[in-house]
Amino acid sequence: MTTLTPYLLFDGNCRQAMEFYRSCLGRELILTVVKDTRAKERIPASQHDKVLNARLKGSNVDVSASDWLRPAGREFAATPFVSVSAEGHLRN
């Protein structure tokens, strides 16, 4: 069985997007917000409500995502590529 794992990057609306995907796919959603981690010590308070990591767990598709934690003064930079990981298991 192959598992597809796309990783999505959002500009502050990761929680809303992942909750929408959960409503469509009906899977388990695990969210970690910056303010709930030790990373908050190194990240400006203005970004503490952003999602550090989100995972929508499914049987053949796991969707992972986060908000872009940009340095002060930098704009969100959309990139023209997609990262997808595929994992498979060989049977003897």
C-alpha positions in Angstrom: 0.0 0.0 0.0 1.3 3.4 -0.9 0.9 6.5 1.3 0.8 10.0 -0.2 2.0 12.8 2.1 1.6 16.3 0.7 3.0 19.2 2.8 1.1 22.5 2.5 2.3 26.0 3.5 -0.1 28.7 4.4 0.1 32.4 5.2 -1.8 32.5 8.5 -4.9 30.4 7.6 -3.5 26.9 8.1 -6.0 26.1 10.9 -9.0 27.1 8.8 -7.8 25.2 5.7 -7.0 22.0 7.6 -10.4 22.1 9.5 -12.1 22.4 6.1 -10.1 19.4 4.7 -11.1 17.5 7.9 -14.8 18.3 7.2 -14.4 16.9 3.7 -12.3 13.9 4.4 -13.5 13.0 7.9 -10.1 12.2 9.3 -8.3 12.9 12.6 -6.7 16.4 12.7 -3.7 17.1 15.0 -2.7 20.8 15.4 0.3 22.3 17.2 0.3 26.0 17.7 3.5 28.0 18.3 2.3 29.3 21.7 2.0 25.7 23.0 5.6 24.8 22.3 9.1 25.9 23.4 9.6 27.4 20.0 7.6 30.5 21.2 10.8 31.7 23.0 12.4 32.3 19.6 9.4 33.4 17.6 7.8 36.9 17.9 4.6 37.1 20.0 2.7 38.3 16.9 3.1 34.8 15.5 2.3 32.7 18.6 -1.2 31.8 17.3 0.1 30.4 14.0 0.2 26.7 13.3 3.6 25.2 13.7 2.5 21.8 12.5 -0.8 20.2 11.4 -1.5 16.7 10.3 -4.6 15.2 8.9 -4.2 11.5 9.3 -5.8 9.1 6.8 -5.3 5.5 5.7 -3.6 6.3 2.3 -3.3 10.1 2.5 -1.7 12.1 5.3 -1.8 15.9 4.7 0.7 17.9 6.7 0.8 21.7 6.8 2.0 24.8 8.7 1.7 28.5 8.6 4.7 30.3 7.2 6.6 31.8 10.2 8.2 34.8 8.5 10.8 37.1 9.9 9.5 40.6 10.7 9.1 42.7 7.5 9.1 39.7 5.1 6.2 39.0 2.9 4.8 35.5 2.2 6.6 34.1 -0.8 4.6 31.6 -2.7 6.8 29.1 -4.5 6.2 27.5 -7.9 6.7 24.0 -6.7 4.9 21.3 -4.7 6.5 18.8 -2.3 5.0 15.3 -2.2 6.3 12.3 -0.4 5.2 8.7 -1.4 6.0 5.8 0.9 5.5 2.2 -0.1 6.2 -1.2 1.4 7.6 -4.2 -0.6 6.1 -7.6 0.0 8.2 -10.8 -0.2 
